[in-house]
Structure formats: structure tokens, C-alpha cells
Amino acid sequence: MNAANVKLLVWECDNTLWDGVVCDSTAGALRAEAARSLRILNERGVMHAIASRGEWAWTVEQLRRHGVAERFAAVEVGWGRKSAAINRIAETLGVGLAQVGYIDAEPLERSEVAHALPQVRCYAARHVDVLAALQEFRAPIGDVPPPTSPMGISHIHAH
């Protein structure tokens, strides 16, 4: 994979990986389209990590309950800035920020990450079902990563 590819996808859990929020006990089922993207991208060699707000033990329990805990190379759960968590995760896993993607349902969180870490591509959770179709998760076309709006997916390459 070159710099145009996403090598590491960092997930928010609440309302992205699953419906609801762990901390207020509304966390529900694993989103089928999230589970599908997680599986497909994993098969393509994309690493996955978690950067989520909340309590560590509660979040990890949900990951285990849903049977996906082992799919994540790193898990950061707490109350700090998402950009700081993503930066630590990338450093720990040895992945350059230009090869990191971040998916979250919250526009303000995506905006914070995009502002603090402009190299990281941010995706709206509502588009989780099309991640596998995006060029940066497929074979590279060029060396320059396509731009992504912090408010959602700004490009989808037709084949």
C-alpha cells in the first residue's frame, strides 16, 4: 500500500460501529453495514482501531459481546480529543497519518480531527456501507490521496 491507501481505519463506536451510546446504556446491535465493512477491509489488509468517548471497561465489554474485539489492533477509550487519540494510535502502530482514516457519526468530532490532523481522511458513519468501494481502500491509482471533506465523503470513484 502506498500513501494513497488507507492502511489504518480508526472507528468511533457509538452510533458508528453500533447503534446507541455505551455510557447512557443505549448501545444496541452492531450495525450490519459496519460489520460488513470491517470484515471486507480487514480482508484487504486494512488495520482497525478504536478512538471512542466513554468508559474503557464498558466499551471493551460491548466489543467482546459483539464478537469484534479481536479485530482492533488498538483501542483508546476516554474523554480527551479524538485527534490526540488518533495520533497516539498511529504512532503506536507505526502508520503515517496520511494512511489513516477516521469514521464517526458526529460532524464536530470529524471536524476536530480534520482541523488538528489534516492528513487524516474523515468519513461520516452514514457512509460506512460504501467505504469498501472507495479508491483509497482499493488498489492505488496514484500517489496523492484524494481530498475528503470533514463533513462526510466528498468523493466516490465510479468504475
Salt bridges, closest charged atoms under 4 A:
GLU12 OE1 - LYS82 NZ 2.46
ASP19 OD1 - ARG31 NE 3.85
GLU33 OE2 - ARG31 NH2 2.80
GLU43 OE2 - ARG39 NH1 3.45
GLU76 OE1 - ARG88 NH2 2.79
ASP104 OD2 - LYS82 NZ 3.07
GLU109 OE2 - ARG53 NE 2.89
GLU112 OE2 - ARG81 NE 3.73
GLU136 OE1 - HIS155 NE2 3.04
